[in-house]
């Protein structure tokens, strides 16, 4: 049932692009903030404990609904619920749309739009050098694809809608913690501690999917280059789990793209070509995953 729901959900997600804004789930910010305030009350505890409790509380209502539905009406209500949960667990933003907006900005040579669209992908400061910006955007597409798409699919296949939603909850908590830590009025020690714990909680759930996605890039792109990159020393000593996940995805993705500068190609043309190539790599890997899921469904595997 879960595999069927996954295939339907991925198809619906491609058609419902006008509803992507609903996946921001801003109304949960107040709930997460309340959880952070409770974490502040127990400052003597490791921040990971209250954050884990917060994640469980946000997942618990869905677990209750799933148990209550059971096999009602031959599982049809559960199928609908699974599709809806998958839709809200993916994203929140669509990588393809962001890449197209970035490419439009680069082609129009609009510095303000370039910076805005690039930052939405990088989720950090954008380098001024066009060549370095292009490289970082390509890497960011490969990294974000795991966070927004492939990790969600992995947990959905493994644990159904409960797994996909649990992964998205940890991402929502991580994003909110980073936002609060960046505010001027935040209590720096507490905010930094909470942000680090939130990042670790999310990174642990992303660890296995990140490695599957990195290997998938080898299948969808330059196999030899990506495998060599995966085997190379990543120089990530001292990095957090989340940073190692991102470095692995970026290294494998860029190697799988195997892009080289073309003679007479401008920085803008190189930027557009690289971003579109990275998006194409993600789409090819998504096709591979969809085919594998379809074969699992046809073989009668029930999850």
Short mmCIF file of the C-alpha atoms (twelve columns), coordinates in Angstrom:
data_MODEL
# 
_entry.id   MODEL 
# 
loop_
_atom_site.group_PDB 
_atom_site.id 
_atom_site.type_symbol 
_atom_site.label_atom_id 
_atom_site.label_alt_id 
_atom_site.label_comp_id 
_atom_site.label_asym_id 
_atom_site.label_seq_id 
_atom_site.Cartn_x 
_atom_site.Cartn_y 
_atom_site.Cartn_z 
_atom_site.pdbx_PDB_model_num 
ATOM 1   C CA . UNK A 1   0.000   0.000  0.000   1 
ATOM 2   C CA . UNK A 2   2.811   2.419  0.901   1 
ATOM 3   C CA . UNK A 3   4.582   1.862  -2.422  1 
ATOM 4   C CA . UNK A 4   1.376   2.528  -4.339  1 
ATOM 5   C CA . UNK A 5   0.772   5.656  -2.254  1 
ATOM 6   C CA . UNK A 6   4.334   6.775  -2.980  1 
ATOM 7   C CA . UNK A 7   3.946   6.465  -6.741  1 
ATOM 8   C CA . UNK A 8   0.606   8.286  -6.643  1 
ATOM 9   C CA . UNK A 9   2.054   10.935 -4.339  1 
ATOM 10  C CA . UNK A 10  5.030   11.648 -6.597  1 
ATOM 11  C CA . UNK A 11  2.691   11.956 -9.582  1 
ATOM 12  C CA . UNK A 12  0.316   14.287 -7.710  1 
ATOM 13  C CA . UNK A 13  3.246   16.375 -6.479  1 
ATOM 14  C CA . UNK A 14  4.277   17.090 -10.066 1 
ATOM 15  C CA . UNK A 15  0.745   18.290 -10.882 1 
ATOM 16  C CA . UNK A 16  0.035   20.353 -7.774  1 
ATOM 17  C CA . UNK A 17  2.808   22.926 -8.145  1 
ATOM 18  C CA . UNK A 18  0.354   25.746 -7.436  1 
ATOM 19  C CA . UNK A 19  -0.101  24.350 -3.915  1 
ATOM 20  C CA . UNK A 20  3.574   24.275 -2.977  1 
ATOM 21  C CA . UNK A 21  3.196   27.416 -0.842  1 
ATOM 22  C CA . UNK A 22  1.053   25.403 1.570   1 
ATOM 23  C CA . UNK A 23  4.067   23.233 2.400   1 
ATOM 24  C CA . UNK A 24  5.755   26.089 4.239   1 
ATOM 25  C CA . UNK A 25  3.729   25.079 7.348   1 
ATOM 26  C CA . UNK A 26  4.304   28.427 9.042   1 
ATOM 27  C CA . UNK A 27  1.577   27.650 11.573  1 
ATOM 28  C CA . UNK A 28  3.884   25.077 13.146  1 
ATOM 29  C CA . UNK A 29  6.432   27.777 14.006  1 
ATOM 30  C CA . UNK A 30  4.483   28.683 17.155  1 
ATOM 31  C CA . UNK A 31  4.430   25.059 18.277  1 
ATOM 32  C CA . UNK A 32  8.151   24.671 17.646  1 
ATOM 33  C CA . UNK A 33  8.894   27.962 19.414  1 
ATOM 34  C CA . UNK A 34  6.937   26.718 22.422  1 
ATOM 35  C CA . UNK A 35  9.104   23.611 22.399  1 
ATOM 36  C CA . UNK A 36  12.238  25.748 22.325  1 
ATOM 37  C CA . UNK A 37  10.975  27.704 25.337  1 
ATOM 38  C CA . UNK A 38  10.528  24.453 27.215  1 
ATOM 39  C CA . UNK A 39  14.050  23.456 26.231  1 
ATOM 40  C CA . UNK A 40  15.249  26.756 27.689  1 
ATOM 41  C CA . UNK A 41  13.629  25.854 31.015  1 
ATOM 42  C CA . UNK A 42  15.746  22.695 31.202  1 
ATOM 43  C CA . UNK A 43  19.084  24.226 30.302  1 
ATOM 44  C CA . UNK A 44  20.902  21.703 32.483  1 
ATOM 45  C CA . UNK A 45  19.721  18.933 30.150  1 
ATOM 46  C CA . UNK A 46  21.309  18.162 26.771  1 
ATOM 47  C CA . UNK A 47  19.283  20.118 24.199  1 
ATOM 48  C CA . UNK A 48  18.807  16.929 22.173  1 
ATOM 49  C CA . UNK A 49  16.423  15.493 24.791  1 
ATOM 50  C CA . UNK A 50  13.701  18.182 24.690  1 
ATOM 51  C CA . UNK A 51  14.056  18.481 20.907  1 
ATOM 52  C CA . UNK A 52  13.522  14.754 20.492  1 
ATOM 53  C CA . UNK A 53  10.445  14.976 22.719  1 
ATOM 54  C CA . UNK A 54  9.207   17.897 20.596  1 
ATOM 55  C CA . UNK A 55  9.655   15.873 17.399  1 
ATOM 56  C CA . UNK A 56  7.781   12.924 18.910  1 
ATOM 57  C CA . UNK A 57  4.894   15.162 19.979  1 
ATOM 58  C CA . UNK A 58  4.614   16.576 16.443  1 
ATOM 59  C CA . UNK A 59  4.590   13.079 14.934  1 
ATOM 60  C CA . UNK A 60  2.288   11.500 17.516  1 
ATOM 61  C CA . UNK A 61  -1.045  12.875 16.145  1 
ATOM 62  C CA . UNK A 62  -0.353  11.295 12.762  1 
ATOM 63  C CA . UNK A 63  0.467   7.976  14.434  1 
ATOM 64  C CA . UNK A 64  -2.871  8.098  16.288  1 
ATOM 65  C CA . UNK A 65  -4.776  8.792  13.053  1 
ATOM 66  C CA . UNK A 66  -3.024  5.936  11.227  1 
ATOM 67  C CA . UNK A 67  -3.829  3.486  14.012  1 
ATOM 68  C CA . UNK A 68  -7.439  4.706  14.126  1 
ATOM 69  C CA . UNK A 69  -7.885  4.247  10.382  1 
ATOM 70  C CA . UNK A 70  -6.532  0.711  10.302  1 
ATOM 71  C CA . UNK A 71  -7.948  -1.181 7.322   1 
ATOM 72  C CA . UNK A 72  -11.134 0.882  7.159   1 
ATOM 73  C CA . UNK A 73  -12.773 0.648  3.708   1 
ATOM 74  C CA . UNK A 74  -10.030 -1.698 2.490   1 
ATOM 75  C CA . UNK A 75  -7.332  0.842  3.296   1 
ATOM 76  C CA . UNK A 76  -8.589  3.569  0.950   1 
ATOM 77  C CA . UNK A 77  -8.676  6.328  3.660   1 
ATOM 78  C CA . UNK A 78  -5.131  5.343  4.627   1 
ATOM 79  C CA . UNK A 79  -4.050  5.619  0.990   1 
ATOM 80  C CA . UNK A 80  -5.458  9.151  0.754   1 
ATOM 81  C CA . UNK A 81  -3.811  10.108 4.050   1 
ATOM 82  C CA . UNK A 82  -0.458  8.710  2.902   1 
ATOM 83  C CA . UNK A 83  -0.581  10.725 -0.340  1 
ATOM 84  C CA . UNK A 84  -1.457  13.940 1.532   1 
ATOM 85  C CA . UNK A 85  1.275   13.392 4.133   1 
ATOM 86  C CA . UNK A 86  3.841   12.714 1.402   1 
ATOM 87  C CA . UNK A 87  2.895   15.927 -0.382  1 
ATOM 88  C CA . UNK A 88  3.483   17.982 2.770   1 
ATOM 89  C CA . UNK A 89  6.651   16.096 3.661   1 
ATOM 90  C CA . UNK A 90  8.376   16.805 0.340   1 
ATOM 91  C CA . UNK A 91  9.952   20.166 -0.320  1 
ATOM 92  C CA . UNK A 92  8.873   22.631 0.866   1 
ATOM 93  C CA . UNK A 93  10.210  24.373 -2.250  1 
ATOM 94  C CA . UNK A 94  10.566  22.724 -5.635  1 
ATOM 95  C CA . UNK A 95  14.187  22.505 -6.744  1 
ATOM 96  C CA . UNK A 96  13.328  22.579 -10.439 1 
ATOM 97  C CA . UNK A 97  11.394  25.829 -10.116 1 
ATOM 98  C CA . UNK A 98  14.208  27.405 -8.099  1 
ATOM 99  C CA . UNK A 99  16.775  26.358 -10.699 1 
ATOM 100 C CA . UNK A 100 14.688  27.831 -13.508 1 
ATOM 101 C CA . UNK A 101 14.294  31.102 -11.603 1 
ATOM 102 C CA . UNK A 102 18.038  31.227 -11.006 1 
ATOM 103 C CA . UNK A 103 18.779  30.559 -14.678 1 
ATOM 104 C CA . UNK A 104 16.373  33.316 -15.730 1 
ATOM 105 C CA . UNK A 105 18.116  35.740 -13.396 1 
ATOM 106 C CA . UNK A 106 21.566  34.762 -14.714 1 
ATOM 107 C CA . UNK A 107 20.446  35.026 -18.333 1 
ATOM 108 C CA . UNK A 108 18.966  38.464 -17.631 1 
ATOM 109 C CA . UNK A 109 22.187  39.503 -15.832 1 
ATOM 110 C CA . UNK A 110 20.123  40.796 -12.879 1 
ATOM 111 C CA . UNK A 111 22.491  40.883 -9.851  1 
ATOM 112 C CA . UNK A 112 19.711  41.302 -7.299  1 
ATOM 113 C CA . UNK A 113 17.653  38.394 -8.633  1 
ATOM 114 C CA . UNK A 114 20.785  36.272 -9.055  1 
ATOM 115 C CA . UNK A 115 21.717  36.803 -5.407  1 
ATOM 116 C CA . UNK A 116 18.170  36.126 -4.197  1 
ATOM 117 C CA . UNK A 117 17.629  32.956 -6.227  1 
ATOM 118 C CA . UNK A 118 21.113  31.611 -5.521  1 
ATOM 119 C CA . UNK A 119 20.732  32.215 -1.793  1 
ATOM 120 C CA . UNK A 120 17.430  30.289 -1.748  1 
ATOM 121 C CA . UNK A 121 19.347  27.256 -3.027  1 
ATOM 122 C CA . UNK A 122 22.563  27.706 -1.058  1 
ATOM 123 C CA . UNK A 123 20.832  28.752 2.188   1 
ATOM 124 C CA . UNK A 124 23.959  30.754 2.988   1 
ATOM 125 C CA . UNK A 125 25.930  33.725 1.685   1 
ATOM 126 C CA . UNK A 126 26.418  33.800 -2.086  1 
ATOM 127 C CA . UNK A 127 30.008  34.227 -3.402  1 
ATOM 128 C CA . UNK A 128 30.651  37.231 -5.633  1 
ATOM 129 C CA . UNK A 129 32.763  35.333 -8.159  1 
ATOM 130 C CA . UNK A 130 30.425  33.999 -10.906 1 
ATOM 131 C CA . UNK A 131 32.422  30.805 -11.472 1 
ATOM 132 C CA . UNK A 132 32.511  29.930 -7.779  1 
ATOM 133 C CA . UNK A 133 28.827  30.811 -7.448  1 
ATOM 134 C CA . UNK A 134 28.012  28.430 -10.309 1 
ATOM 135 C CA . UNK A 135 29.946  25.615 -8.680  1 
ATOM 136 C CA . UNK A 136 28.253  26.159 -5.327  1 
ATOM 137 C CA . UNK A 137 24.799  26.312 -6.915  1 
ATOM 138 C CA . UNK A 138 25.423  23.012 -8.708  1 
ATOM 139 C CA . UNK A 139 26.549  21.433 -5.435  1 
ATOM 140 C CA . UNK A 140 23.584  22.934 -3.574  1 
ATOM 141 C CA . UNK A 141 21.106  21.383 -6.016  1 
ATOM 142 C CA . UNK A 142 22.634  17.959 -5.329  1 
ATOM 143 C CA . UNK A 143 22.521  18.535 -1.569  1 
ATOM 144 C CA . UNK A 144 18.994  19.964 -1.462  1 
ATOM 145 C CA . UNK A 145 17.654  17.104 -3.587  1 
ATOM 146 C CA . UNK A 146 18.438  14.672 -0.780  1 
ATOM 147 C CA . UNK A 147 16.948  16.863 1.933   1 
ATOM 148 C CA . UNK A 148 13.762  17.754 0.089   1 
ATOM 149 C CA . UNK A 149 13.153  14.658 -2.001  1 
ATOM 150 C CA . UNK A 150 15.204  11.478 -1.721  1 
ATOM 151 C CA . UNK A 151 15.459  11.294 2.086   1 
ATOM 152 C CA . UNK A 152 11.689  11.764 2.335   1 
ATOM 153 C CA . UNK A 153 11.137  8.951  -0.189  1 
ATOM 154 C CA . UNK A 154 13.565  6.703  1.696   1 
ATOM 155 C CA . UNK A 155 11.763  7.111  5.012   1 
ATOM 156 C CA . UNK A 156 8.378   6.771  3.324   1 
ATOM 157 C CA . UNK A 157 9.418   3.449  1.789   1 
ATOM 158 C CA . UNK A 158 10.855  2.275  5.110   1 
ATOM 159 C CA . UNK A 159 8.190   3.460  7.572   1 
ATOM 160 C CA . UNK A 160 5.351   4.823  5.460   1 
ATOM 161 C CA . UNK A 161 3.856   8.297  5.975   1 
ATOM 162 C CA . UNK A 162 4.965   8.263  9.614   1 
ATOM 163 C CA . UNK A 163 8.614   8.016  8.572   1 
ATOM 164 C CA . UNK A 164 8.340   10.736 5.922   1 
ATOM 165 C CA . UNK A 165 6.600   13.117 8.319   1 
ATOM 166 C CA . UNK A 166 9.106   12.412 11.109  1 
ATOM 167 C CA . UNK A 167 11.933  13.365 8.756   1 
ATOM 168 C CA . UNK A 168 10.187  16.563 7.707   1 
ATOM 169 C CA . UNK A 169 9.494   17.470 11.343  1 
ATOM 170 C CA . UNK A 170 13.208  17.285 12.168  1 
ATOM 171 C CA . UNK A 171 13.910  19.537 9.183   1 
ATOM 172 C CA . UNK A 172 11.292  22.056 10.331  1 
ATOM 173 C CA . UNK A 173 12.820  22.091 13.807  1 
ATOM 174 C CA . UNK A 174 16.319  22.509 12.336  1 
ATOM 175 C CA . UNK A 175 15.292  25.392 10.092  1 
ATOM 176 C CA . UNK A 176 13.463  27.177 12.894  1 
ATOM 177 C CA . UNK A 177 16.383  26.752 15.286  1 
ATOM 178 C CA . UNK A 178 18.827  28.191 12.736  1 
ATOM 179 C CA . UNK A 179 16.487  31.130 12.124  1 
ATOM 180 C CA . UNK A 180 16.150  31.897 15.833  1 
ATOM 181 C CA . UNK A 181 19.890  31.548 16.388  1 
ATOM 182 C CA . UNK A 182 20.495  34.160 13.681  1 
ATOM 183 C CA . UNK A 183 18.255  36.760 15.307  1 
ATOM 184 C CA . UNK A 184 19.868  39.615 17.197  1 
ATOM 185 C CA . UNK A 185 17.575  39.172 20.203  1 
ATOM 186 C CA . UNK A 186 18.353  35.471 20.636  1 
ATOM 187 C CA . UNK A 187 20.119  34.233 23.754  1 
ATOM 188 C CA . UNK A 188 23.281  33.185 21.971  1 
ATOM 189 C CA . UNK A 189 24.358  30.297 24.202  1 
ATOM 190 C CA . UNK A 190 20.930  28.690 24.280  1 
ATOM 191 C CA . UNK A 191 20.180  29.350 20.608  1 
ATOM 192 C CA . UNK A 192 23.505  27.907 19.471  1 
ATOM 193 C CA . UNK A 193 23.028  24.824 21.634  1 
ATOM 194 C CA . UNK A 194 19.511  24.248 20.340  1 
ATOM 195 C CA . UNK A 195 20.549  24.854 16.723  1 
ATOM 196 C CA . UNK A 196 23.400  22.355 17.011  1 
ATOM 197 C CA . UNK A 197 21.152  19.689 18.549  1 
ATOM 198 C CA . UNK A 198 18.447  20.289 15.934  1 
ATOM 199 C CA . UNK A 199 21.019  19.970 13.169  1 
ATOM 200 C CA . UNK A 200 22.353  16.710 14.591  1 
ATOM 201 C CA . UNK A 201 18.865  15.210 14.982  1 
ATOM 202 C CA . UNK A 202 18.056  15.940 11.356  1 
ATOM 203 C CA . UNK A 203 21.496  14.853 10.115  1 
ATOM 204 C CA . UNK A 204 21.218  11.437 11.742  1 
ATOM 205 C CA . UNK A 205 17.996  10.749 9.852   1 
ATOM 206 C CA . UNK A 206 19.629  11.998 6.636   1 
ATOM 207 C CA . UNK A 207 22.777  9.866  7.026   1 
ATOM 208 C CA . UNK A 208 21.640  6.714  5.195   1 
ATOM 209 C CA . UNK A 209 19.613  8.515  2.485   1 
ATOM 210 C CA . UNK A 210 22.570  10.817 1.794   1 
ATOM 211 C CA . UNK A 211 24.779  7.854  0.982   1 
ATOM 212 C CA . UNK A 212 22.141  6.174  -1.154  1 
ATOM 213 C CA . UNK A 213 21.605  9.432  -3.023  1 
ATOM 214 C CA . UNK A 214 25.344  9.964  -3.501  1 
ATOM 215 C CA . UNK A 215 25.689  6.479  -4.991  1 
ATOM 216 C CA . UNK A 216 22.587  7.159  -7.082  1 
ATOM 217 C CA . UNK A 217 24.307  10.172 -8.625  1 
ATOM 218 C CA . UNK A 218 26.965  7.773  -9.890  1 
ATOM 219 C CA . UNK A 219 24.262  5.696  -11.594 1 
ATOM 220 C CA . UNK A 220 22.559  8.758  -13.069 1 
ATOM 221 C CA . UNK A 221 25.729  10.549 -14.182 1 
ATOM 222 C CA . UNK A 222 29.437  9.887  -14.659 1 
ATOM 223 C CA . UNK A 223 29.851  6.612  -12.776 1 
ATOM 224 C CA . UNK A 224 33.645  6.450  -12.650 1 
ATOM 225 C CA . UNK A 225 33.994  10.073 -11.600 1 
ATOM 226 C CA . UNK A 226 31.374  9.840  -8.863  1 
ATOM 227 C CA . UNK A 227 32.740  6.565  -7.468  1 
ATOM 228 C CA . UNK A 228 36.244  8.027  -7.375  1 
ATOM 229 C CA . UNK A 229 34.885  11.057 -5.541  1 
ATOM 230 C CA . UNK A 230 33.109  8.843  -3.011  1 
ATOM 231 C CA . UNK A 231 36.319  6.960  -2.336  1 
ATOM 232 C CA . UNK A 232 38.466  10.074 -2.032  1 
ATOM 233 C CA . UNK A 233 39.480  11.666 1.237   1 
ATOM 234 C CA . UNK A 234 36.786  14.248 1.975   1 
ATOM 235 C CA . UNK A 235 38.890  16.096 4.561   1 
ATOM 236 C CA . UNK A 236 35.851  16.325 6.828   1 
ATOM 237 C CA . UNK A 237 37.692  15.728 10.098  1 
ATOM 238 C CA . UNK A 238 36.031  17.790 12.799  1 
ATOM 239 C CA . UNK A 239 32.900  18.404 10.723  1 
ATOM 240 C CA . UNK A 240 29.430  17.674 12.074  1 
ATOM 241 C CA . UNK A 241 27.332  14.793 10.741  1 
ATOM 242 C CA . UNK A 242 25.229  17.235 8.749   1 
ATOM 243 C CA . UNK A 243 28.295  18.858 7.212   1 
ATOM 244 C CA . UNK A 244 29.733  15.470 6.255   1 
ATOM 245 C CA . UNK A 245 26.433  14.514 4.632   1 
ATOM 246 C CA . UNK A 246 26.443  17.703 2.584   1 
ATOM 247 C CA . UNK A 247 30.102  17.389 1.577   1 
ATOM 248 C CA . UNK A 248 29.530  13.812 0.427   1 
ATOM 249 C CA . UNK A 249 26.481  14.762 -1.663  1 
ATOM 250 C CA . UNK A 250 28.230  17.788 -3.161  1 
ATOM 251 C CA . UNK A 251 31.377  15.814 -3.991  1 
ATOM 252 C CA . UNK A 252 29.481  12.936 -5.596  1 
ATOM 253 C CA . UNK A 253 27.075  15.220 -7.435  1 
ATOM 254 C CA . UNK A 254 29.734  17.460 -8.948  1 
ATOM 255 C CA . UNK A 255 31.806  14.447 -9.990  1 
ATOM 256 C CA . UNK A 256 28.744  12.802 -11.557 1 
ATOM 257 C CA . UNK A 257 28.070  15.965 -13.565 1 
ATOM 258 C CA . UNK A 258 31.634  15.917 -14.935 1 
ATOM 259 C CA . UNK A 259 31.227  19.400 -16.392 1 
ATOM 260 C CA . UNK A 260 34.130  21.229 -17.956 1 
ATOM 261 C CA . UNK A 261 34.384  24.768 -19.276 1 
ATOM 262 C CA . UNK A 262 33.705  25.115 -22.971 1 
ATOM 263 C CA . UNK A 263 35.761  27.350 -25.228 1 
ATOM 264 C CA . UNK A 264 34.275  30.813 -25.601 1 
ATOM 265 C CA . UNK A 265 31.634  30.164 -22.930 1 
ATOM 266 C CA . UNK A 266 30.790  33.149 -20.731 1 
ATOM 267 C CA . UNK A 267 30.376  32.918 -16.959 1 
ATOM 268 C CA . UNK A 268 26.608  33.399 -17.356 1 
ATOM 269 C CA . UNK A 269 26.327  30.633 -19.936 1 
ATOM 270 C CA . UNK A 270 28.394  28.346 -17.733 1 
ATOM 271 C CA . UNK A 271 26.160  29.148 -14.762 1 
ATOM 272 C CA . UNK A 272 22.969  28.312 -16.638 1 
ATOM 273 C CA . UNK A 273 24.412  25.141 -18.154 1 
ATOM 274 C CA . UNK A 274 25.693  23.903 -14.804 1 
ATOM 275 C CA . UNK A 275 22.479  24.572 -12.900 1 
ATOM 276 C CA . UNK A 276 20.346  22.893 -15.561 1 
ATOM 277 C CA . UNK A 277 22.732  19.919 -15.669 1 
ATOM 278 C CA . UNK A 278 22.488  19.501 -11.881 1 
ATOM 279 C CA . UNK A 279 18.703  19.620 -12.059 1 
ATOM 280 C CA . UNK A 280 18.784  17.071 -14.877 1 
ATOM 281 C CA . UNK A 281 20.937  14.763 -12.748 1 
ATOM 282 C CA . UNK A 282 18.359  14.946 -9.945  1 
ATOM 283 C CA . UNK A 283 15.510  14.203 -12.349 1 
ATOM 284 C CA . UNK A 284 17.333  11.184 -13.785 1 
ATOM 285 C CA . UNK A 285 17.938  9.809  -10.317 1 
ATOM 286 C CA . UNK A 286 14.297  10.404 -9.422  1 
ATOM 287 C CA . UNK A 287 13.365  8.381  -12.493 1 
ATOM 288 C CA . UNK A 288 15.648  5.552  -11.353 1 
ATOM 289 C CA . UNK A 289 14.083  5.572  -7.894  1 
ATOM 290 C CA . UNK A 290 10.552  5.679  -9.359  1 
ATOM 291 C CA . UNK A 291 11.363  2.724  -11.623 1 
ATOM 292 C CA . UNK A 292 12.765  0.740  -8.701  1 
ATOM 293 C CA . UNK A 293 9.664   1.496  -6.616  1 
ATOM 294 C CA . UNK A 294 7.382   0.517  -9.494  1 
ATOM 295 C CA . UNK A 295 9.231   -2.801 -9.892  1 
ATOM 296 C CA . UNK A 296 8.929   -3.420 -6.160  1 
ATOM 297 C CA . UNK A 297 5.194   -2.737 -6.388  1 
ATOM 298 C CA . UNK A 298 4.722   -5.044 -9.385  1 
ATOM 299 C CA . UNK A 299 6.707   -7.790 -7.686  1 
ATOM 300 C CA . UNK A 300 4.125   -7.798 -4.927  1 
ATOM 301 C CA . UNK A 301 6.343   -6.368 -2.193  1 
ATOM 302 C CA . UNK A 302 4.009   -4.897 0.406   1 
ATOM 303 C CA . UNK A 303 5.155   -2.240 2.845   1 
# 
